[in-house]
Amino acid sequence: MKFHKGRRAKRGRIEIIPMIDVMFFLLATFILASLALQNIHSLGINLPSGDISQATPGGHITLTITKDGSILLNNATVTLDSLANELRPMLKGKEDNIIVAADNDSSHGVVTLAMLEARKAGAEHFMIAIKGND
């Protein structure tokens, strides 16, 4: 005598909903990780507005002058007297550009003196950072 099984054997199947959840979680993780890896060199300064042209490629060193007259060289605080000595080893050649990011309310005299000290260190090319007009 032959016995028949009461239940049929079910075929295994892949559920797609949990797979979508896992892929969304991975996507969100990679997006957040890539945002955390961005290196943003910005300070809270109020740049003047104007028309923007594309910056030239090459080495860039940022010279920031804040509203209160503080001077930063690539986000490291320097004094006007030590600016040339700190900048000289950073300059690799004549093609390096110094980006001057001066606050709109900073003193013109401090900006001029900082640029003159950079010239003493060997800097020849200066670019002025501005906000673009929308």
DSSP file (Angstrom, degrees, kcal/mol; ACC not computed):
  #  RESIDUE AA STRUCTURE BP1 BP2  ACC     N-H-->O    O-->H-N    N-H-->O    O-->H-N    TCO  KAPPA ALPHA  PHI   PSI    X-CA   Y-CA   Z-CA
    1    1 A M              0   0    0      0, 0.0     2,-0.5     0, 0.0     0, 0.0   0.000 360.0 360.0 360.0 140.0    0.0    0.0    0.0
    2    2 A K        -     0   0    0      2,-0.0     2,-0.4     0, 0.0     0, 0.0  -0.860 360.0-150.1-105.8 130.6    1.2    3.5   -0.9
    3    3 A F        -     0   0    0     -2,-0.5     2,-0.4     0, 0.0     0, 0.0  -0.823   8.0-145.6 -99.7 137.6    0.8    6.4    1.4
    4    4 A H        -     0   0    0     -2,-0.4     2,-0.1     1,-0.0     3,-0.0  -0.801  24.6-111.0 -98.2 141.5    0.4    9.9    0.0
    5    5 A K        -     0   0    0     -2,-0.4    -1,-0.0     1,-0.1     3,-0.0  -0.460  16.1-140.9 -70.5 142.5    1.8   12.8    1.9
    6    6 A G  S    S+     0   0    0     -2,-0.1     2,-0.4     1,-0.0    -1,-0.1   0.799  85.3  44.9 -74.5 -29.4   -0.7   15.1    3.4
    7    7 A R  S    S-     0   0    0      3,-0.0     2,-0.3    -3,-0.0    -2,-0.1  -0.897  82.4-125.4-117.5 147.1    1.2   18.2    2.6
    8    8 A R        -     0   0    0     -2,-0.4     2,-0.4     1,-0.1    -2,-0.0  -0.643  31.7-108.4 -85.1 146.0    2.9   19.2   -0.6
    9    9 A A        -     0   0    0     -2,-0.3     2,-0.3     1,-0.0    -1,-0.1  -0.618  35.4-137.7 -74.1 127.2    6.5   20.1   -0.5
   10   10 A K        -     0   0    0     -2,-0.4     2,-0.3     1,-0.0    -1,-0.0  -0.645  12.1-123.3 -87.7 142.0    6.9   23.9   -1.1
   11   11 A R        -     0   0    0     -2,-0.3     2,-0.1     1,-0.1    -1,-0.0  -0.629  30.1-112.1 -80.2 141.6    9.6   25.2   -3.3
   12   12 A G        -     0   0    0     -2,-0.3     2,-0.3     1,-0.0    -1,-0.1  -0.456  37.8-171.1 -70.9 145.7   11.9   27.8   -1.7
   13   13 A R        -     0   0    0     -2,-0.1     2,-0.6     2,-0.0    -1,-0.0  -0.974  25.0-114.0-139.5 154.7   11.6   31.3   -3.1
   14   14 A I        -     0   0    0     -2,-0.3     2,-0.5     2,-0.0    -2,-0.0  -0.764  25.6-140.1 -90.9 123.2   13.6   34.5   -2.6
   15   15 A E     >  -     0   0    0     -2,-0.6     4,-0.6     1,-0.1    -1,-0.0  -0.730  12.3-166.1 -83.3 125.9   11.7   37.2   -0.9
   16   16 A I  H  > S+     0   0    0     -2,-0.5     4,-2.2     2,-0.2     5,-0.2   0.766  74.9  69.7 -86.5 -27.4   12.5   40.6   -2.5
   17   17 A I  H  > S+     0   0    0      1,-0.2     4,-2.0     2,-0.2     5,-0.2   0.935 101.4  44.6 -62.1 -49.1   11.2   43.0    0.1
   18   18 A P  H  > S+     0   0    0      0, 0.0     4,-2.1     0, 0.0    -1,-0.2   0.862 111.8  55.2 -63.5 -31.3   13.9   42.2    2.7
   19   19 A M  H  X S+     0   0    0     -4,-0.6     4,-2.3     2,-0.2    -2,-0.2   0.895 106.9  49.7 -66.5 -38.8   16.5   42.5    0.0
   20   20 A I  H  X S+     0   0    0     -4,-2.2     4,-2.5     2,-0.2    -1,-0.2   0.900 109.4  52.5 -65.0 -40.6   15.3   45.9   -0.9
   21   21 A D  H  X S+     0   0    0     -4,-2.0     4,-2.2     1,-0.2    -2,-0.2   0.914 110.2  47.5 -61.3 -43.1   15.5   47.0    2.7
   22   22 A V  H  X S+     0   0    0     -4,-2.1     4,-2.4     2,-0.2    -2,-0.2   0.914 112.0  49.8 -65.6 -42.6   19.1   45.8    3.0
   23   23 A M  H  X S+     0   0    0     -4,-2.3     4,-2.5     2,-0.2    -2,-0.2   0.890 110.7  50.0 -64.5 -39.5   20.1   47.6   -0.3
   24   24 A F  H  X S+     0   0    0     -4,-2.5     4,-2.6     2,-0.2    -1,-0.2   0.916 110.4  50.3 -64.5 -42.4   18.4   50.8    0.9
   25   25 A F  H  X S+     0   0    0     -4,-2.2     4,-2.2     2,-0.2    -2,-0.2   0.915 111.8  47.5 -61.1 -43.4   20.3   50.6    4.2
   26   26 A L  H  X S+     0   0    0     -4,-2.4     4,-2.5     2,-0.2    -2,-0.2   0.905 111.3  51.2 -64.6 -41.6   23.6   50.0    2.4
   27   27 A L  H  X S+     0   0    0     -4,-2.5     4,-2.3     1,-0.2    -2,-0.2   0.936 111.2  47.3 -60.7 -47.0   22.9   52.9    0.1
   28   28 A A  H  X S+     0   0    0     -4,-2.6     4,-2.3     1,-0.2    -1,-0.2   0.889 111.6  51.8 -62.5 -39.0   22.2   55.3    3.0
   29   29 A T  H  X S+     0   0    0     -4,-2.2     4,-2.3    -5,-0.2    -2,-0.2   0.925 110.8  46.7 -63.8 -45.1   25.3   54.1    4.8
   30   30 A F  H  X S+     0   0    0     -4,-2.5     4,-2.2     2,-0.2    -2,-0.2   0.872 111.5  51.7 -67.1 -36.2   27.5   54.7    1.8
   31   31 A I  H  X S+     0   0    0     -4,-2.3     4,-2.0    -5,-0.2    -2,-0.2   0.947 112.6  44.9 -64.2 -47.6   26.0   58.2    1.2
   32   32 A L  H  X S+     0   0    0     -4,-2.3     4,-1.8     1,-0.2    -2,-0.2   0.882 112.9  51.6 -65.1 -37.3   26.6   59.2    4.9
   33   33 A A  H  X S+     0   0    0     -4,-2.3     4,-1.1     1,-0.2    -1,-0.2   0.894 109.6  49.3 -66.5 -38.8   30.1   57.8    4.8
   34   34 A S  H  X S+     0   0    0     -4,-2.2     4,-0.5     1,-0.2    -2,-0.2   0.865 109.7  51.8 -69.9 -34.1   31.0   59.7    1.7
   35   35 A L  H >< S+     0   0    0     -4,-2.0     3,-0.7     1,-0.2    -1,-0.2   0.868 107.7  52.5 -67.6 -34.5   29.6   63.0    3.1
   36   36 A A  H 3< S+     0   0    0     -4,-1.8    -1,-0.2     1,-0.2    -2,-0.2   0.761 104.1  57.9 -71.6 -23.4   31.7   62.4    6.2
   37   37 A L  H 3< S+     0   0    0     -4,-1.1    -1,-0.2    -3,-0.1    -2,-0.2   0.609  79.5 109.3 -82.6 -11.8   34.9   62.0    4.1
   38   38 A Q    <<  -     0   0    0     -3,-0.7     2,-0.8    -4,-0.5    -3,-0.0  -0.454  63.5-144.1 -68.5 135.1   34.5   65.4    2.4
   39   39 A N        -     0   0    0     -2,-0.2     2,-0.7     2,-0.0    -1,-0.1  -0.863  18.1-170.9-103.0 103.2   37.2   67.8    3.6
   40   40 A I        -     0   0    0     -2,-0.8     2,-1.1     2,-0.1    -2,-0.0  -0.854   9.7-167.6-102.5 116.2   35.6   71.2    3.8
   41   41 A H        +     0   0    0     -2,-0.7     2,-0.4     2,-0.0    34,-0.1  -0.674  38.7 134.3-100.0  77.7   38.1   74.1    4.4
   42   42 A S        -     0   0    0     -2,-1.1     2,-0.3    33,-0.0    -2,-0.1  -0.972  34.0-168.6-131.7 144.9   35.7   76.8    5.2
   43   43 A L        -     0   0    0     -2,-0.4     2,-2.2     2,-0.1    -2,-0.0  -0.839  42.3 -95.5-120.8 161.3   35.6   79.5    7.9
   44   44 A G  S    S+     0   0    0     -2,-0.3     2,-0.3     2,-0.1    59,-0.0  -0.487  70.5 140.1 -79.6  74.8   32.7   81.7    8.8
   45   45 A I        -     0   0    0     -2,-2.2     2,-1.0    21,-0.1    21,-0.1  -0.895  53.7-127.6-117.9 151.4   33.8   84.8    6.7
   46   46 A N        -     0   0    0     -2,-0.3    58,-3.9    85,-0.0    59,-0.2  -0.815  30.6-159.7 -98.3  97.2   31.5   87.1    4.7
   47   47 A L        -     0   0    0     -2,-1.0    83,-0.1    56,-0.2    56,-0.1  -0.448  21.8-107.2 -77.1 149.7   33.1   87.2    1.2
   48   48 A P        -     0   0    0      0, 0.0    83,-3.1     0, 0.0     2,-0.2  -0.357  37.3-115.3 -69.1 158.5   32.3   90.1   -1.2
   49   49 A S  E     +a  131   0A   0     81,-0.2     2,-0.3    -2,-0.0    83,-0.2  -0.611  50.0 123.9 -96.2 155.8   30.0   89.3   -4.1
   50   50 A G  E     -a  132   0A   0     81,-1.8    83,-1.0    -2,-0.2     2,-0.2  -0.968  61.2 -54.6 175.5 178.6   30.9   89.4   -7.8
   51   51 A D        -     0   0    0     -2,-0.3     2,-0.4    81,-0.2    81,-0.1  -0.569  54.5-140.7 -76.0 139.6   31.0   87.6  -11.1
   52   52 A I        -     0   0    0     -2,-0.2     2,-0.3    81,-0.1    -1,-0.0  -0.853  16.6-170.9-109.6 135.3   32.9   84.3  -10.9
   53   53 A S        -     0   0    0     -2,-0.4     2,-0.1     1,-0.0     0, 0.0  -0.859  42.1 -86.4-113.9 158.8   35.3   82.7  -13.4
   54   54 A Q        -     0   0    0     -2,-0.3     2,-0.1     1,-0.1    -1,-0.0  -0.363  44.9-116.6 -66.9 138.5   36.7   79.2  -13.1
   55   55 A A        -     0   0    0      1,-0.1    -1,-0.1    -2,-0.1    -3,-0.0  -0.428  29.3-112.8 -73.6 148.8   39.8   78.8  -11.0
   56   56 A T        -     0   0    0     -2,-0.1    -1,-0.1     1,-0.1    41,-0.1  -0.535  33.5-107.8 -80.3 148.4   43.0   77.6  -12.7
   57   57 A P  S    S+     0   0    0      0, 0.0     2,-0.3     0, 0.0    -1,-0.1  -0.329  71.3  80.7 -71.9 160.6   44.3   74.2  -11.8
   58   58 A G  S    S-     0   0    0      2,-0.0     2,-0.2    38,-0.0    38,-0.1  -0.808  85.4 -27.3 135.2-175.8   47.5   73.9   -9.8
   59   59 A G        -     0   0    0     -2,-0.3    38,-3.1    36,-0.0     2,-0.4  -0.508  57.9-163.5 -73.3 135.7   48.6   74.2   -6.2
   60   60 A H  E     -b   97   0B   0     -2,-0.2     2,-0.4    36,-0.2    38,-0.2  -0.975  12.1-174.6-124.5 134.3   46.4   76.4   -4.0
   61   61 A I  E     -b   98   0B   0     36,-2.3    38,-3.0    -2,-0.4     2,-0.5  -0.998  21.3-138.3-124.4 129.4   47.2   77.8   -0.6
   62   62 A T  E     -b   99   0B   0     -2,-0.4    12,-2.9    36,-0.2     2,-0.6  -0.784  14.3-170.0 -97.0 125.4   44.5   79.7    1.3
   63   63 A L  E     -bC 100  73B   0     36,-3.3    38,-2.5    -2,-0.5     2,-0.4  -0.952  15.1-168.7-110.9 109.5   45.3   82.9    3.1
   64   64 A T  E     -bC 101  72B   0      8,-2.9     8,-2.9    -2,-0.6     2,-0.5  -0.862  12.6-170.5-108.6 131.6   42.2   83.9    5.2
   65   65 A I  E     -bC 102  71B   0     36,-1.8    38,-2.5    -2,-0.4     6,-0.2  -0.983  16.8-152.4-119.1 120.3   41.7   87.2    6.9
   66   66 A T    >   -     0   0    0      4,-2.3     3,-1.5    -2,-0.5   -21,-0.1  -0.254  31.2 -97.2 -87.1 175.4   38.8   87.4    9.3
   67   67 A K  T 3  S+     0   0    0      1,-0.3    40,-0.2    39,-0.1    -1,-0.1   0.853 123.6  51.0 -60.4 -37.7   36.7   90.3   10.3
   68   68 A D  T 3  S-     0   0    0     38,-0.1    -1,-0.3     1,-0.0    38,-0.0   0.409 123.7-101.0 -85.6   4.4   38.6   90.8   13.5
   69   69 A G    <   +     0   0    0     -3,-1.5     2,-0.1     1,-0.3    -2,-0.1   0.504  69.9 149.5  94.1   5.1   42.0   90.8   11.6
   70   70 A S        -     0   0    0      9,-0.0    -4,-2.3     1,-0.0     2,-0.5  -0.476  36.3-144.1 -70.9 144.0   43.1   87.3   12.4
   71   71 A I  E     -CD  65  78B   0      7,-0.7     7,-2.6    -6,-0.2     2,-0.4  -0.943  16.2-173.6-115.4 129.4   45.2   85.7    9.7
   72   72 A L  E     -CD  64  77B   0     -8,-2.9    -8,-2.9    -2,-0.5     2,-0.6  -0.972  12.7-159.0-123.8 137.5   45.0   82.0    8.9
   73   73 A L  E >  S-CD  63  76B   0      3,-3.1     3,-1.2    -2,-0.4   -10,-0.2  -0.944  85.9 -23.9-116.6 107.1   47.2   80.0    6.5
   74   74 A N  T 3  S-     0   0    0    -12,-2.9    -1,-0.2    -2,-0.6   -11,-0.1   0.926 128.6 -50.6  50.6  49.5   45.4   76.9    5.3
   75   75 A N  T 3  S+     0   0    0    -13,-0.2     2,-0.5     1,-0.2    -1,-0.2   0.538 115.8 117.0  68.2  11.3   43.2   77.0    8.5
   76   76 A A  E <   -D   73   0B   0     -3,-1.2    -3,-3.1     0, 0.0    -1,-0.2  -0.945  69.2-121.0-107.5 126.0   46.3   77.4   10.8
   77   77 A T  E     +D   72   0B   0     -2,-0.5     2,-0.3    -5,-0.2    -5,-0.2  -0.451  39.7 170.1 -69.6 131.3   46.5   80.7   12.7
   78   78 A V  E     -D   71   0B   0     -7,-2.6    -7,-0.7    -2,-0.2     2,-0.2  -0.895  28.1-123.1-132.8 163.5   49.6   82.8   12.0
   79   79 A T     >  -     0   0    0     -2,-0.3     4,-0.8    -9,-0.1     3,-0.1  -0.627  30.8-109.1-100.5 167.5   50.7   86.3   12.9
   80   80 A L  T  4 S+     0   0    0     -2,-0.2     4,-0.4     1,-0.2     3,-0.3   0.858 119.6  51.7 -63.5 -35.2   51.7   88.9   10.3
   81   81 A D  T  4 S+     0   0    0      1,-0.2     4,-0.3     2,-0.1    -1,-0.2   0.832 115.1  40.1 -71.5 -32.7   55.3   88.6   11.5
   82   82 A S  T  > S+     0   0    0      1,-0.2     4,-2.1     2,-0.1     5,-0.2   0.446  89.7  93.8 -96.3   0.2   55.4   84.8   11.1
   83   83 A L  H  X S+     0   0    0     -4,-0.8     4,-2.3    -3,-0.3     5,-0.2   0.917  85.5  47.0 -61.1 -46.5   53.4   84.6    7.8
   84   84 A A  H  > S+     0   0    0     -4,-0.4     4,-2.2     1,-0.2    -1,-0.2   0.906 113.5  48.4 -64.3 -41.5   56.4   84.7    5.5
   85   85 A N  H  4 S+     0   0    0     -4,-0.3    -1,-0.2     1,-0.2    -2,-0.2   0.858 115.0  45.0 -67.9 -34.4   58.3   82.0    7.5
   86   86 A E  H  < S+     0   0    0     -4,-2.1     4,-0.4     1,-0.2    -2,-0.2   0.837 116.3  46.2 -75.5 -33.7   55.3   79.7    7.6
   87   87 A L  H >X S+     0   0    0     -4,-2.3     4,-1.2    -5,-0.2     3,-1.0   0.839  95.3  73.8 -79.8 -34.2   54.4   80.2    3.9
   88   88 A R  G >< S+     0   0    0     -4,-2.2     3,-0.6     1,-0.3    -1,-0.2   0.871  98.0  45.5 -52.7 -47.4   57.9   79.7    2.4
   89   89 A P  G 34 S+     0   0    0      0, 0.0    -1,-0.3     0, 0.0    -2,-0.1   0.748 108.6  58.9 -70.4 -19.2   58.0   75.9    2.9
   90   90 A M  G <4 S+     0   0    0     -3,-1.0     2,-0.5    -4,-0.4    -2,-0.2   0.761  84.8  90.8 -78.2 -24.8   54.5   75.5    1.6
   91   91 A L    <<  +     0   0    0     -4,-1.2     3,-0.1    -3,-0.6    32,-0.0  -0.606  49.8 178.9 -76.9 122.4   55.4   77.1   -1.8
   92   92 A K        -     0   0    0     -2,-0.5     2,-0.3     1,-0.3    -1,-0.2   0.722  60.4 -30.3 -94.9 -25.3   56.4   74.4   -4.2
   93   93 A G  S >  S-     0   0    0    -34,-0.0     3,-1.1     1,-0.0    -1,-0.3  -0.965  73.4 -73.0-173.2-175.6   57.1   76.6   -7.2
   94   94 A K  T 3  S+     0   0    0     -2,-0.3    30,-0.2     1,-0.2    31,-0.2   0.706 118.2  65.3 -70.5 -20.2   56.2   79.7   -9.2
   95   95 A E  T 3  S+     0   0    0     29,-0.1    -1,-0.2     2,-0.1     2,-0.1   0.540  73.9 114.2 -84.0  -5.3   52.8   78.2  -10.3
   96   96 A D    <   -     0   0    0     -3,-1.1    29,-0.7   -38,-0.1    28,-0.4  -0.421  57.5-145.0 -66.7 138.1   51.3   78.0   -6.8
   97   97 A N  E     -be  60 125B   0    -38,-3.1   -36,-2.3    -2,-0.1     2,-0.6  -0.860   2.6-146.5-105.8 138.4   48.4   80.3   -6.3
   98   98 A I  E     -be  61 126B   0     27,-2.7    29,-3.0    -2,-0.4     2,-0.7  -0.925  13.2-151.6-101.4 117.7   47.6   82.0   -3.1
   99   99 A I  E     -be  62 127B   0    -38,-3.0   -36,-3.3    -2,-0.6     2,-0.8  -0.822   7.1-154.3 -91.8 115.7   43.8   82.3   -2.6
  100  100 A V  E     -be  63 128B   0     27,-3.6    29,-2.6    -2,-0.7     2,-0.8  -0.822  13.2-177.5 -94.3 110.1   43.1   85.4   -0.5
  101  101 A A  E     +b   64   0B   0    -38,-2.5   -36,-1.8    -2,-0.8     2,-0.4  -0.828  12.8 173.9-109.8  90.3   39.8   84.9    1.3
  102  102 A A  E     -b   65   0B   0     -2,-0.8   -36,-0.2    27,-0.3   -35,-0.1  -0.821  34.2-112.8-102.8 136.5   39.2   88.2    3.2
  103  103 A D    >   -     0   0    0    -38,-2.5     3,-1.7    -2,-0.4   -56,-0.2  -0.321  25.4-120.3 -61.4 146.8   36.1   89.0    5.1
  104  104 A N  T 3  S+     0   0    0    -58,-3.9    -1,-0.1     1,-0.3   -57,-0.1   0.787 114.4  45.0 -60.5 -28.4   34.0   91.8    3.5
  105  105 A D  T 3  S+     0   0    0    -59,-0.2    -1,-0.3     2,-0.1     2,-0.1   0.303  88.5 116.1 -99.9   8.4   34.4   93.8    6.8
  106  106 A S  S <  S-     0   0    0     -3,-1.7     2,-0.2   -41,-0.2   -39,-0.1  -0.376  77.0 -91.2 -76.6 159.0   38.1   93.1    7.3
  107  107 A S     >  -     0   0    0    -40,-0.2     4,-1.8     1,-0.1     3,-0.2  -0.487  22.9-141.8 -72.5 132.9   40.6   96.0    7.2
  108  108 A H  H  > S+     0   0    0     -2,-0.2     4,-2.4     1,-0.2     5,-0.2   0.853 101.6  57.7 -61.2 -35.2   42.1   96.8    3.8
  109  109 A G  H  > S+     0   0    0      2,-0.2     4,-2.6     1,-0.2    -1,-0.2   0.893 104.7  48.8 -65.1 -40.7   45.4   97.4    5.5
  110  110 A V  H  > S+     0   0    0      2,-0.2     4,-2.3     1,-0.2    -1,-0.2   0.909 112.0  49.6 -66.5 -41.1   45.6   94.0    7.1
  111  111 A V  H  X S+     0   0    0     -4,-1.8     4,-2.1     2,-0.2    -2,-0.2   0.923 112.8  47.3 -62.5 -44.2   44.8   92.3    3.8
  112  112 A T  H  X S+     0   0    0     -4,-2.4     4,-2.2     1,-0.2    -2,-0.2   0.917 112.5  48.4 -64.7 -44.6   47.5   94.4    2.0
  113  113 A L  H  X S+     0   0    0     -4,-2.6     4,-2.1     1,-0.2    -1,-0.2   0.884 110.6  51.6 -64.2 -38.2   50.1   93.7    4.6
  114  114 A A  H  X S+     0   0    0     -4,-2.3     4,-1.9     1,-0.2    -1,-0.2   0.899 110.5  48.5 -65.2 -39.6   49.3   90.0    4.6
  115  115 A M  H  X S+     0   0    0     -4,-2.1     4,-1.9     2,-0.2    -2,-0.2   0.876 110.2  51.7 -68.9 -36.5   49.7   89.9    0.8
  116  116 A L  H  X S+     0   0    0     -4,-2.2     4,-1.7     2,-0.2    -2,-0.2   0.883 109.0  50.5 -66.1 -38.0   53.0   91.8    1.0
  117  117 A E  H  X S+     0   0    0     -4,-2.1     4,-1.2     1,-0.2    -2,-0.2   0.877 108.5  52.6 -66.1 -36.5   54.3   89.3    3.5
  118  118 A A  H  X>S+     0   0    0     -4,-1.9     5,-2.2     1,-0.2     4,-0.6   0.870 106.4  53.5 -66.3 -35.8   53.3   86.5    1.2
  119  119 A R  H ><5S+     0   0    0     -4,-1.9     3,-1.0     1,-0.2    -1,-0.2   0.880 104.2  55.5 -64.3 -37.2   55.3   88.2   -1.6
  120  120 A K  H 3<5S+     0   0    0     -4,-1.7    -1,-0.2     1,-0.3    -2,-0.2   0.835 103.9  55.2 -62.6 -31.8   58.3   88.2    0.7
  121  121 A A  H 3<5S-     0   0    0     -4,-1.2    -1,-0.3    -5,-0.1    -2,-0.2   0.630 130.1 -94.9 -77.2 -13.0   57.9   84.4    1.0
  122  122 A G  T <<5S+     0   0    0     -3,-1.0     2,-0.2    -4,-0.6    -3,-0.2   0.466  73.1 147.5 114.4   3.8   58.1   84.0   -2.8
  123  123 A A      < +     0   0    0     -5,-2.2    -1,-0.3     1,-0.1     3,-0.1  -0.528  12.7 167.7 -73.1 136.5   54.4   84.0   -3.7
  124  124 A E        +     0   0    0    -28,-0.4     2,-0.5    -2,-0.2    -1,-0.1   0.648  56.0  61.9-119.1 -27.6   53.7   85.5   -7.1
  125  125 A H  E     -e   97   0B   0    -29,-0.7   -27,-2.7   -31,-0.2     2,-0.4  -0.911  58.8-177.8-113.2 124.0   50.1   84.6   -8.1
  126  126 A F  E     -e   98   0B   0     -2,-0.5     2,-0.4   -29,-0.2   -27,-0.2  -0.938   7.4-168.1-119.2 140.7   47.2   85.8   -6.0
  127  127 A M  E     -e   99   0B   0    -29,-3.0   -27,-3.6    -2,-0.4     2,-0.5  -0.990  17.5-137.5-125.2 137.1   43.5   85.0   -6.5
  128  128 A I  E     -e  100   0B   0     -2,-0.4     2,-0.4   -29,-0.2   -27,-0.2  -0.837  16.7-136.5 -97.3 125.2   40.7   86.8   -4.6
  129  129 A A        +     0   0    0    -29,-2.6   -27,-0.3    -2,-0.5     2,-0.3  -0.658  32.7 167.1 -81.7 132.9   37.9   84.6   -3.2
  130  130 A I        -     0   0    0     -2,-0.4     2,-0.3   -83,-0.1   -81,-0.2  -0.919  37.7-106.9-138.1 164.1   34.4   86.0   -3.8
  131  131 A K  E     -a   49   0A   0    -83,-3.1   -81,-1.8    -2,-0.3     2,-0.2  -0.731  40.9-117.3 -87.5 143.4   30.8   84.8   -3.5
  132  132 A G  E     -a   50   0A   0     -2,-0.3     2,-0.3   -83,-0.2   -81,-0.2  -0.527  24.2-113.0 -79.0 147.7   29.1   84.4   -6.9
  133  133 A N              0   0    0    -83,-1.0   -81,-0.1    -2,-0.2    -1,-0.1  -0.632 360.0 360.0 -75.6 135.7   26.0   86.4   -7.8
  134  134 A D              0   0    0     -2,-0.3    -1,-0.1     0, 0.0    -2,-0.0   0.442 360.0 360.0 -93.5 360.0   22.9   84.3   -8.0
